[in-house]
Amino acid sequence: MRTATTIEASGAPWGETVDFVVEAERLGLDVCWVAEAWGSDAPSPLGYIAARTDRMLLGSGVVQVGTRSPALIAQTALTLQEMSQGRFLLGLGSSGPQVLEGLHGVPFAHPLGRMRETVEVVRRVMAGEKVTHDGRHVRLPLPGGEARPMRVSVTSDHRVPIYLATLSPRMLRLTGEVADGWLGTSFVPEGASTSLEALAEGAAASGRTLADLDLCQGAEVAFTDDPGRIDAMLDERRAGLAFSLGGMGSASRNFYRDAYARQGYEEVAAEVHALWQAGRRDDAARAVPRAMVAATTLIGTPDVVRERLAAWRGAGITTVRLYPAGETLGERLDTLARAIGLVREVG
């Protein structure tokens, strides 16, 4: 398995974040993804990090489809691919109704069709073609005007792999069909078939198999040498999982809740979501079982984490995204170094 992490430019001081990335590369990390939600954007810090690193792959995790035109996404990807000398991975995601409609004023309707058309147009632009597209969501050139088909002037000597961040069965099938990799979340290795079967169906539709995709999953990693501390560490993670189940998306649509429900946590997901939506956030956190936290994270003694990593590998995951715990930069890097070592042992 390869190792990865995700950072964002907002939150921690930027200088400290850059130090983390530079040291993570020295530790042997394979991929650094840069997040984009309602904080910082992804492309800007990626350009900066490209100048401060030499080896690791750099990815947008993720550029939100609908906030930029497909042509601009392709231009950005080609630019970052040249800046990084062939190390860029384009991660795309459909985001959710709260961010798209609440922050960007873009309708969230038809995310599947919008994603498919975006990938098609991005690939045509990056191939250097004069681009035409007559779709439901993208029409190029715009009908009724005087424009002719265009090609962009920026090029790259390196192909840009496309990863899709998807959760629902139909989006997973699309990922298997058109993408080079899957950026997954809300993952339980024992319930992996609920995602991997749909990915495999999509891959088969385009004459491929799951082996043709990089399956990238992430989880928080934290270590203790005292087995008696594990329960307390799991309790600390309950609130974060409650937010995913109850606070992400909207009151009616929460793709994280649905993903956990498909993996065997339907009753818990429904209860936590209802409590969160009712404003009872502390109760929502308490309703998350420790066993669920343990199943979805890499928390415990080195032996426990090694066992969980083996389960991830057995489920078919090829890249593990590590979110290292720690109060300071040094603590996070120490956690990351231990985790990278265990991944190498298991992988």
C-alpha atoms as a printed R data frame, in Angstrom:
    type eleno elety resid chain resno       x      y       z
1   ATOM     1    CA   MET     A     1   0.000  0.000   0.000
2   ATOM     2    CA   ARG     A     2   1.076  3.547  -0.667
3   ATOM     3    CA   THR     A     3   0.835  6.199   2.036
4   ATOM     4    CA   ALA     A     4  -0.887  9.578   1.771
5   ATOM     5    CA   THR     A     5  -2.191 12.418   3.897
6   ATOM     6    CA   THR     A     6  -4.507 15.397   3.446
7   ATOM     7    CA   ILE     A     7  -3.818 18.988   4.433
8   ATOM     8    CA   GLU     A     8  -5.589 22.301   3.958
9   ATOM     9    CA   ALA     A     9  -4.237 25.813   3.855
10  ATOM    10    CA   SER     A    10  -6.695 27.180   6.419
11  ATOM    11    CA   GLY     A    11  -6.662 26.167  10.059
12  ATOM    12    CA   ALA     A    12  -3.089 25.713  11.232
13  ATOM    13    CA   PRO     A    13  -0.520 28.440  10.462
14  ATOM    14    CA   TRP     A    14   0.526 28.073   6.830
15  ATOM    15    CA   GLY     A    15   4.237 27.919   7.632
16  ATOM    16    CA   GLU     A    16   3.647 25.017  10.000
17  ATOM    17    CA   THR     A    17   1.570 23.218   7.370
18  ATOM    18    CA   VAL     A    18   4.361 23.583   4.822
19  ATOM    19    CA   ASP     A    19   6.892 22.271   7.345
20  ATOM    20    CA   PHE     A    20   4.624 19.268   7.906
21  ATOM    21    CA   VAL     A    21   4.444 18.509   4.170
22  ATOM    22    CA   VAL     A    22   8.185 18.918   3.606
23  ATOM    23    CA   GLU     A    23   9.019 16.652   6.542
24  ATOM    24    CA   ALA     A    24   6.344 14.146   5.487
25  ATOM    25    CA   GLU     A    25   8.090 13.821   2.130
26  ATOM    26    CA   ARG     A    26  11.396 13.223   3.926
27  ATOM    27    CA   LEU     A    27   9.699 10.485   5.970
28  ATOM    28    CA   GLY     A    28   8.759  8.738   2.737
29  ATOM    29    CA   LEU     A    29   5.099  9.741   2.312
30  ATOM    30    CA   ASP     A    30   3.922  8.982  -1.219
31  ATOM    31    CA   VAL     A    31   1.020 11.412  -1.766
32  ATOM    32    CA   CYS     A    32  -0.177 14.701  -0.284
33  ATOM    33    CA   TRP     A    33  -3.777 15.687  -1.011
34  ATOM    34    CA   VAL     A    34  -4.962 19.258  -0.455
35  ATOM    35    CA   ALA     A    35  -8.558 19.697   0.698
36  ATOM    36    CA   GLU     A    36 -11.104 22.257  -0.425
37  ATOM    37    CA   ALA     A    37 -14.475 22.709   1.239
38  ATOM    38    CA   TRP     A    38 -15.572 26.035   2.721
39  ATOM    39    CA   GLY     A    39 -12.079 27.073   3.821
40  ATOM    40    CA   SER     A    40  -9.091 27.545   1.543
41  ATOM    41    CA   ASP     A    41  -9.079 26.518  -2.093
42  ATOM    42    CA   ALA     A    42  -6.953 23.572  -3.263
43  ATOM    43    CA   PRO     A    43  -5.001 24.795  -6.340
44  ATOM    44    CA   SER     A    44  -3.272 27.768  -4.670
45  ATOM    45    CA   PRO     A    45  -1.486 25.802  -1.916
46  ATOM    46    CA   LEU     A    46  -0.738 23.001  -4.373
47  ATOM    47    CA   GLY     A    47   1.316 25.387  -6.499
48  ATOM    48    CA   TYR     A    48   3.265 26.507  -3.439
49  ATOM    49    CA   ILE     A    49   3.868 22.971  -2.193
50  ATOM    50    CA   ALA     A    50   5.003 21.887  -5.655
51  ATOM    51    CA   ALA     A    51   7.906 24.322  -5.318
52  ATOM    52    CA   ARG     A    52   8.848 23.012  -1.864
53  ATOM    53    CA   THR     A    53   8.802 19.282  -2.623
54  ATOM    54    CA   ASP     A    54  10.636 17.056  -5.082
55  ATOM    55    CA   ARG     A    55   9.276 13.528  -5.032
56  ATOM    56    CA   MET     A    56   5.823 13.043  -3.543
57  ATOM    57    CA   LEU     A    57   2.685 13.151  -5.652
58  ATOM    58    CA   LEU     A    58   0.369 16.129  -5.067
59  ATOM    59    CA   GLY     A    59  -3.385 15.996  -5.502
60  ATOM    60    CA   SER     A    60  -6.472 18.157  -5.215
61  ATOM    61    CA   GLY     A    61  -8.589 16.441  -2.637
62  ATOM    62    CA   VAL     A    62 -10.930 17.732  -3.998
63  ATOM    63    CA   VAL     A    63 -11.775 20.418  -6.556
64  ATOM    64    CA   GLN     A    64 -15.537 20.844  -6.263
65  ATOM    65    CA   VAL     A    65 -17.365 20.292  -9.533
66  ATOM    66    CA   GLY     A    66 -19.788 23.123 -10.246
67  ATOM    67    CA   THR     A    67 -17.658 25.861  -8.693
68  ATOM    68    CA   ARG     A    68 -15.487 26.142 -11.831
69  ATOM    69    CA   SER     A    69 -16.066 25.436 -15.502
70  ATOM    70    CA   PRO     A    70 -14.670 22.118 -16.776
71  ATOM    71    CA   ALA     A    71 -12.270 24.020 -19.029
72  ATOM    72    CA   LEU     A    72 -10.899 25.993 -16.079
73  ATOM    73    CA   ILE     A    73 -10.486 22.767 -14.097
74  ATOM    74    CA   ALA     A    74  -8.474 21.328 -16.988
75  ATOM    75    CA   GLN     A    75  -6.361 24.492 -17.325
76  ATOM    76    CA   THR     A    76  -5.627 24.394 -13.596
77  ATOM    77    CA   ALA     A    77  -4.698 20.703 -13.736
78  ATOM    78    CA   LEU     A    78  -2.353 21.201 -16.690
79  ATOM    79    CA   THR     A    79  -0.712 24.186 -14.997
80  ATOM    80    CA   LEU     A    80  -0.150 22.277 -11.753
81  ATOM    81    CA   GLN     A    81   1.130 19.268 -13.670
82  ATOM    82    CA   GLU     A    82   3.818 21.423 -15.259
83  ATOM    83    CA   MET     A    83   4.634 23.198 -11.987
84  ATOM    84    CA   SER     A    84   5.081 19.865 -10.216
85  ATOM    85    CA   GLN     A    85   6.971 18.250 -13.125
86  ATOM    86    CA   GLY     A    86   4.469 15.467 -13.553
87  ATOM    87    CA   ARG     A    87   3.449 14.853  -9.937
88  ATOM    88    CA   PHE     A    88  -0.130 16.165  -9.977
89  ATOM    89    CA   LEU     A    89  -3.316 14.135  -9.429
90  ATOM    90    CA   LEU     A    90  -6.682 15.755 -10.190
91  ATOM    91    CA   GLY     A    91  -9.220 14.877  -7.517
92  ATOM    92    CA   LEU     A    92 -12.815 15.898  -8.229
93  ATOM    93    CA   GLY     A    93 -15.881 15.775  -6.010
94  ATOM    94    CA   SER     A    94 -19.508 16.815  -6.305
95  ATOM    95    CA   SER     A    95 -19.544 18.431  -2.813
96  ATOM    96    CA   GLY     A    96 -23.041 18.795  -1.358
97  ATOM    97    CA   PRO     A    97 -26.110 21.034  -1.465
98  ATOM    98    CA   GLN     A    98 -25.062 23.149   1.528
99  ATOM    99    CA   VAL     A    99 -21.710 24.192   0.058
100 ATOM   100    CA   LEU     A   100 -22.732 24.456  -3.596
101 ATOM   101    CA   GLU     A   101 -26.048 26.201  -3.066
102 ATOM   102    CA   GLY     A   102 -25.332 27.990   0.209
103 ATOM   103    CA   LEU     A   103 -21.845 29.266  -0.558
104 ATOM   104    CA   HIS     A   104 -21.505 29.273  -4.343
105 ATOM   105    CA   GLY     A   105 -25.098 29.754  -5.476
106 ATOM   106    CA   VAL     A   106 -24.839 26.766  -7.833
107 ATOM   107    CA   PRO     A   107 -27.704 24.232  -8.041
108 ATOM   108    CA   PHE     A   108 -26.735 20.834  -6.660
109 ATOM   109    CA   ALA     A   109 -29.194 18.942  -8.872
110 ATOM   110    CA   HIS     A   110 -27.931 16.103 -11.107
111 ATOM   111    CA   PRO     A   111 -24.466 15.608  -9.557
112 ATOM   112    CA   LEU     A   112 -23.966 12.331 -11.462
113 ATOM   113    CA   GLY     A   113 -24.552 13.862 -14.881
114 ATOM   114    CA   ARG     A   114 -22.516 16.945 -14.040
115 ATOM   115    CA   MET     A   115 -19.585 14.819 -12.897
116 ATOM   116    CA   ARG     A   116 -19.658 12.602 -15.991
117 ATOM   117    CA   GLU     A   117 -19.756 15.574 -18.362
118 ATOM   118    CA   THR     A   118 -17.058 17.394 -16.416
119 ATOM   119    CA   VAL     A   119 -14.675 14.437 -16.697
120 ATOM   120    CA   GLU     A   120 -15.403 14.117 -20.423
121 ATOM   121    CA   VAL     A   121 -14.704 17.780 -21.109
122 ATOM   122    CA   VAL     A   122 -11.647 17.917 -18.842
123 ATOM   123    CA   ARG     A   123 -10.095 14.992 -20.670
124 ATOM   124    CA   ARG     A   124 -10.766 16.574 -24.077
125 ATOM   125    CA   VAL     A   125  -9.264 19.873 -23.011
126 ATOM   126    CA   MET     A   126  -6.185 18.186 -21.540
127 ATOM   127    CA   ALA     A   127  -5.758 16.189 -24.768
128 ATOM   128    CA   GLY     A   128  -5.280 19.457 -26.644
129 ATOM   129    CA   GLU     A   129  -8.451 19.106 -28.699
130 ATOM   130    CA   LYS     A   130 -10.741 21.851 -29.907
131 ATOM   131    CA   VAL     A   131 -13.541 21.171 -27.501
132 ATOM   132    CA   THR     A   132 -17.167 20.722 -28.389
133 ATOM   133    CA   HIS     A   133 -19.733 19.228 -26.028
134 ATOM   134    CA   ASP     A   134 -23.497 19.153 -26.308
135 ATOM   135    CA   GLY     A   135 -24.588 17.860 -22.941
136 ATOM   136    CA   ARG     A   136 -27.275 18.602 -20.404
137 ATOM   137    CA   HIS     A   137 -24.904 20.493 -18.105
138 ATOM   138    CA   VAL     A   138 -22.064 21.591 -20.366
139 ATOM   139    CA   ARG     A   139 -22.518 23.048 -23.869
140 ATOM   140    CA   LEU     A   140 -19.448 24.166 -25.751
141 ATOM   141    CA   PRO     A   141 -19.375 26.484 -27.572
142 ATOM   142    CA   LEU     A   142 -22.359 28.185 -25.993
143 ATOM   143    CA   PRO     A   143 -25.249 27.954 -28.493
144 ATOM   144    CA   GLY     A   144 -26.605 31.088 -30.094
145 ATOM   145    CA   GLY     A   145 -23.421 33.086 -29.929
146 ATOM   146    CA   GLU     A   146 -20.536 33.800 -32.268
147 ATOM   147    CA   ALA     A   147 -17.935 31.577 -30.554
148 ATOM   148    CA   ARG     A   148 -16.135 28.741 -32.299
149 ATOM   149    CA   PRO     A   149 -14.625 25.649 -30.669
150 ATOM   150    CA   MET     A   150 -11.354 26.401 -28.882
151 ATOM   151    CA   ARG     A   151  -8.342 24.586 -27.513
152 ATOM   152    CA   VAL     A   152  -6.273 25.804 -24.585
153 ATOM   153    CA   SER     A   153  -2.671 26.850 -25.117
154 ATOM   154    CA   VAL     A   154  -1.283 25.268 -21.923
155 ATOM   155    CA   THR     A   155  -0.053 21.691 -22.339
156 ATOM   156    CA   SER     A   156   1.823 19.096 -20.326
157 ATOM   157    CA   ASP     A   157   4.164 16.282 -21.222
158 ATOM   158    CA   HIS     A   158   2.621 14.216 -18.419
159 ATOM   159    CA   ARG     A   159  -0.862 12.682 -18.331
160 ATOM   160    CA   VAL     A   160  -2.992 13.880 -15.420
161 ATOM   161    CA   PRO     A   161  -4.673 11.003 -13.523
162 ATOM   162    CA   ILE     A   162  -8.242 11.745 -12.433
163 ATOM   163    CA   TYR     A   163  -9.584 10.609  -9.061
164 ATOM   164    CA   LEU     A   164 -13.230 10.906  -8.030
165 ATOM   165    CA   ALA     A   165 -14.415 11.339  -4.444
166 ATOM   166    CA   THR     A   166 -17.678  9.401  -4.417
167 ATOM   167    CA   LEU     A   167 -19.969  7.628  -1.961
168 ATOM   168    CA   SER     A   168 -23.320  6.664  -3.530
169 ATOM   169    CA   PRO     A   169 -23.642  3.468  -5.592
170 ATOM   170    CA   ARG     A   170 -24.297  5.297  -8.873
171 ATOM   171    CA   MET     A   171 -21.364  7.655  -8.352
172 ATOM   172    CA   LEU     A   172 -19.166  4.698  -7.416
173 ATOM   173    CA   ARG     A   173 -20.080  2.971 -10.667
174 ATOM   174    CA   LEU     A   174 -19.169  6.140 -12.556
175 ATOM   175    CA   THR     A   175 -15.823  6.203 -10.748
176 ATOM   176    CA   GLY     A   176 -15.067  2.643 -11.769
177 ATOM   177    CA   GLU     A   177 -16.003  3.461 -15.341
178 ATOM   178    CA   VAL     A   178 -14.144  6.724 -15.991
179 ATOM   179    CA   ALA     A   179 -11.584  7.448 -13.253
180 ATOM   180    CA   ASP     A   180  -8.011  6.418 -12.526
181 ATOM   181    CA   GLY     A   181  -8.601  6.319  -8.783
182 ATOM   182    CA   TRP     A   182 -11.162  6.512  -5.995
183 ATOM   183    CA   LEU     A   183 -10.952  8.945  -3.092
184 ATOM   184    CA   GLY     A   184 -13.148  7.246  -0.532
185 ATOM   185    CA   THR     A   185 -14.252  8.097   2.969
186 ATOM   186    CA   SER     A   186 -16.650  6.798   5.641
187 ATOM   187    CA   PHE     A   187 -14.998  3.423   5.180
188 ATOM   188    CA   VAL     A   188 -15.248  0.204   7.174
189 ATOM   189    CA   PRO     A   189 -13.080 -2.579   5.694
190 ATOM   190    CA   GLU     A   190 -15.539 -5.231   6.862
191 ATOM   191    CA   GLY     A   191 -18.217 -3.463   4.781
192 ATOM   192    CA   ALA     A   192 -15.984 -2.738   1.783
193 ATOM   193    CA   SER     A   193 -18.107 -4.798  -0.609
194 ATOM   194    CA   THR     A   194 -20.832 -2.132  -0.489
195 ATOM   195    CA   SER     A   195 -18.442  0.205  -2.303
196 ATOM   196    CA   LEU     A   196 -16.110 -2.123  -4.180
197 ATOM   197    CA   GLU     A   197 -18.885 -4.057  -5.935
198 ATOM   198    CA   ALA     A   198 -20.225 -0.852  -7.486
199 ATOM   199    CA   LEU     A   199 -16.710  0.256  -8.430
200 ATOM   200    CA   ALA     A   200 -16.089 -3.135 -10.049
201 ATOM   201    CA   GLU     A   201 -19.347 -2.907 -12.014
202 ATOM   202    CA   GLY     A   202 -18.282  0.456 -13.403
203 ATOM   203    CA   ALA     A   203 -14.810 -0.789 -14.232
204 ATOM   204    CA   ALA     A   204 -16.260 -3.788 -16.090
205 ATOM   205    CA   ALA     A   205 -18.459 -1.466 -18.155
206 ATOM   206    CA   SER     A   206 -15.308  0.120 -19.574
207 ATOM   207    CA   GLY     A   207 -13.427 -3.155 -20.016
208 ATOM   208    CA   ARG     A   208 -11.363 -2.834 -16.839
209 ATOM   209    CA   THR     A   209 -11.100 -4.356 -13.381
210 ATOM   210    CA   LEU     A   210 -10.607 -2.934  -9.892
211 ATOM   211    CA   ALA     A   211  -6.879 -3.566 -10.344
212 ATOM   212    CA   ASP     A   212  -6.864 -0.667 -12.819
213 ATOM   213    CA   LEU     A   213  -7.905  1.795 -10.097
214 ATOM   214    CA   ASP     A   214  -5.997  3.228  -7.161
215 ATOM   215    CA   LEU     A   215  -8.340  2.740  -4.202
216 ATOM   216    CA   CYS     A   216  -7.463  5.475  -1.711
217 ATOM   217    CA   GLN     A   217  -9.099  5.537   1.714
218 ATOM   218    CA   GLY     A   218  -8.379  7.649   4.775
219 ATOM   219    CA   ALA     A   219  -8.702  7.556   8.542
220 ATOM   220    CA   GLU     A   220  -7.384  9.229  11.657
221 ATOM   221    CA   VAL     A   221  -4.368  7.447  13.122
222 ATOM   222    CA   ALA     A   222  -3.326  7.710  16.772
223 ATOM   223    CA   PHE     A   223  -1.100  5.525  18.924
224 ATOM   224    CA   THR     A   224  -0.855  4.536  22.550
225 ATOM   225    CA   ASP     A   225   1.388  1.978  24.212
226 ATOM   226    CA   ASP     A   226  -1.177  1.544  26.987
227 ATOM   227    CA   PRO     A   227  -4.175 -0.654  26.003
228 ATOM   228    CA   GLY     A   228  -6.102  0.920  28.870
229 ATOM   229    CA   ARG     A   229  -6.045  4.280  27.071
230 ATOM   230    CA   ILE     A   230  -7.763  3.073  23.917
231 ATOM   231    CA   ASP     A   231 -11.352  3.599  25.104
232 ATOM   232    CA   ALA     A   232 -10.631  7.213  26.050
233 ATOM   233    CA   MET     A   233  -9.006  7.836  22.667
234 ATOM   234    CA   LEU     A   234 -12.018  6.390  20.868
235 ATOM   235    CA   ASP     A   235 -14.349  8.565  22.947
236 ATOM   236    CA   GLU     A   236 -12.463 11.657  21.773
237 ATOM   237    CA   ARG     A   237 -13.279 10.759  18.171
238 ATOM   238    CA   ARG     A   238 -17.031 10.305  18.713
239 ATOM   239    CA   ALA     A   239 -17.904 13.963  18.127
240 ATOM   240    CA   GLY     A   240 -16.141 14.020  14.759
241 ATOM   241    CA   LEU     A   241 -18.001 10.952  13.567
242 ATOM   242    CA   ALA     A   242 -21.278 12.417  14.843
243 ATOM   243    CA   PHE     A   243 -20.630 15.518  12.704
244 ATOM   244    CA   SER     A   244 -20.160 13.347   9.605
245 ATOM   245    CA   LEU     A   245 -23.376 11.449  10.322
246 ATOM   246    CA   GLY     A   246 -25.471 14.430  11.339
247 ATOM   247    CA   GLY     A   247 -23.904 17.686  10.223
248 ATOM   248    CA   MET     A   248 -22.612 17.053   6.725
249 ATOM   249    CA   GLY     A   249 -24.891 17.668   3.769
250 ATOM   250    CA   SER     A   250 -28.394 18.868   4.542
251 ATOM   251    CA   ALA     A   251 -31.277 17.698   6.710
252 ATOM   252    CA   SER     A   252 -32.606 15.492   3.913
253 ATOM   253    CA   ARG     A   253 -29.384 14.485   2.114
254 ATOM   254    CA   ASN     A   254 -26.295 13.232   3.891
255 ATOM   255    CA   PHE     A   255 -24.140 10.934   1.774
256 ATOM   256    CA   TYR     A   256 -21.853 10.088   4.704
257 ATOM   257    CA   ARG     A   257 -24.773  8.859   6.783
258 ATOM   258    CA   ASP     A   258 -26.001  6.782   3.847
259 ATOM   259    CA   ALA     A   259 -22.543  5.253   3.294
260 ATOM   260    CA   TYR     A   260 -22.290  4.125   6.913
261 ATOM   261    CA   ALA     A   261 -25.842  2.807   6.810
262 ATOM   262    CA   ARG     A   262 -24.970  0.580   3.843
263 ATOM   263    CA   GLN     A   263 -22.021 -0.835   5.803
264 ATOM   264    CA   GLY     A   264 -24.126 -2.116   8.688
265 ATOM   265    CA   TYR     A   265 -24.703  1.006  10.796
266 ATOM   266    CA   GLU     A   266 -28.171  1.969   9.582
267 ATOM   267    CA   GLU     A   267 -29.809  2.316  13.022
268 ATOM   268    CA   VAL     A   268 -26.871  4.188  14.559
269 ATOM   269    CA   ALA     A   269 -26.604  6.501  11.559
270 ATOM   270    CA   ALA     A   270 -30.316  7.326  11.687
271 ATOM   271    CA   GLU     A   271 -30.264  7.998  15.447
272 ATOM   272    CA   VAL     A   272 -27.161 10.185  15.356
273 ATOM   273    CA   HIS     A   273 -28.479 12.130  12.372
274 ATOM   274    CA   ALA     A   274 -31.813 12.773  14.077
275 ATOM   275    CA   LEU     A   275 -30.179 13.924  17.322
276 ATOM   276    CA   TRP     A   276 -27.792 16.242  15.478
277 ATOM   277    CA   GLN     A   277 -30.557 17.780  13.391
278 ATOM   278    CA   ALA     A   278 -32.538 18.351  16.593
279 ATOM   279    CA   GLY     A   279 -29.646 20.388  17.983
280 ATOM   280    CA   ARG     A   280 -28.658 17.712  20.533
281 ATOM   281    CA   ARG     A   281 -25.028 17.446  19.470
282 ATOM   282    CA   ASP     A   282 -23.651 16.088  22.740
283 ATOM   283    CA   ASP     A   283 -26.298 13.360  22.706
284 ATOM   284    CA   ALA     A   284 -25.455 12.630  19.069
285 ATOM   285    CA   ALA     A   285 -21.794 12.116  19.987
286 ATOM   286    CA   ARG     A   286 -22.711  9.829  22.885
287 ATOM   287    CA   ALA     A   287 -24.893  7.760  20.538
288 ATOM   288    CA   VAL     A   288 -21.857  6.815  18.424
289 ATOM   289    CA   PRO     A   289 -20.635  3.421  19.703
290 ATOM   290    CA   ARG     A   290 -16.943  2.992  20.468
291 ATOM   291    CA   ALA     A   291 -16.941 -0.068  18.242
292 ATOM   292    CA   MET     A   292 -17.982  2.079  15.293
293 ATOM   293    CA   VAL     A   293 -15.156  4.536  15.960
294 ATOM   294    CA   ALA     A   294 -12.685  1.655  16.199
295 ATOM   295    CA   ALA     A   295 -13.946  0.194  12.913
296 ATOM   296    CA   THR     A   296 -13.560  3.462  11.010
297 ATOM   297    CA   THR     A   297 -10.206  4.690  12.368
298 ATOM   298    CA   LEU     A   298  -6.647  3.521  12.982
299 ATOM   299    CA   ILE     A   299  -6.483  4.121  16.721
300 ATOM   300    CA   GLY     A   300  -4.816  1.970  19.367
301 ATOM   301    CA   THR     A   301  -1.594  0.215  20.177
302 ATOM   302    CA   PRO     A   302   0.817 -0.465  17.295
303 ATOM   303    CA   ASP     A   303  -0.433 -4.058  17.208
304 ATOM   304    CA   VAL     A   304  -4.053 -2.905  16.939
305 ATOM   305    CA   VAL     A   305  -3.249 -0.432  14.162
306 ATOM   306    CA   ARG     A   306  -1.189 -3.043  12.315
307 ATOM   307    CA   GLU     A   307  -4.148 -5.421  12.471
308 ATOM   308    CA   ARG     A   308  -6.524 -2.772  11.122
309 ATOM   309    CA   LEU     A   309  -4.137 -1.882   8.308
310 ATOM   310    CA   ALA     A   310  -4.018 -5.549   7.357
311 ATOM   311    CA   ALA     A   311  -7.830 -5.498   7.172
312 ATOM   312    CA   TRP     A   312  -7.664 -2.469   4.858
313 ATOM   313    CA   ARG     A   313  -5.160 -4.196   2.635
314 ATOM   314    CA   GLY     A   314  -7.261 -7.367   2.634
315 ATOM   315    CA   ALA     A   315 -10.270 -5.315   1.545
316 ATOM   316    CA   GLY     A   316  -8.356 -4.111  -1.513
317 ATOM   317    CA   ILE     A   317  -7.221 -0.633  -0.481
318 ATOM   318    CA   THR     A   318  -4.059  0.360  -2.361
319 ATOM   319    CA   THR     A   319  -3.381  3.797  -0.824
320 ATOM   320    CA   VAL     A   320  -4.070  4.655   2.812
321 ATOM   321    CA   ARG     A   321  -4.623  8.328   3.687
322 ATOM   322    CA   LEU     A   322  -3.317  9.014   7.183
323 ATOM   323    CA   TYR     A   323  -4.640 11.824   9.392
324 ATOM   324    CA   PRO     A   324  -2.071 11.795  12.201
325 ATOM   325    CA   ALA     A   325  -3.181 12.871  15.675
326 ATOM   326    CA   GLY     A   326  -1.085 15.192  17.811
327 ATOM   327    CA   GLU     A   327  -1.241 18.564  19.542
328 ATOM   328    CA   THR     A   328   2.005 19.860  18.045
329 ATOM   329    CA   LEU     A   329   3.774 19.618  14.707
330 ATOM   330    CA   GLY     A   330   6.333 17.284  16.228
331 ATOM   331    CA   GLU     A   331   3.658 14.988  17.656
332 ATOM   332    CA   ARG     A   332   1.810 14.788  14.340
333 ATOM   333    CA   LEU     A   333   5.017 13.969  12.509
334 ATOM   334    CA   ASP     A   334   5.939 11.312  15.072
335 ATOM   335    CA   THR     A   335   2.516  9.721  14.606
336 ATOM   336    CA   LEU     A   336   2.869  9.901  10.830
337 ATOM   337    CA   ALA     A   337   6.322  8.302  10.920
338 ATOM   338    CA   ARG     A   338   5.064  5.373  13.035
339 ATOM   339    CA   ALA     A   339   2.082  4.902  10.737
340 ATOM   340    CA   ILE     A   340   4.213  4.945   7.579
341 ATOM   341    CA   GLY     A   341   6.421  2.291   9.129
342 ATOM   342    CA   LEU     A   342   3.436  0.055   9.885
343 ATOM   343    CA   VAL     A   343   1.987  0.499   6.390
344 ATOM   344    CA   ARG     A   344   5.316 -0.605   4.946
345 ATOM   345    CA   GLU     A   345   5.277 -3.684   7.188
346 ATOM   346    CA   VAL     A   346   1.740 -4.623   6.197
347 ATOM   347    CA   GLY     A   347   2.039 -3.656   2.556
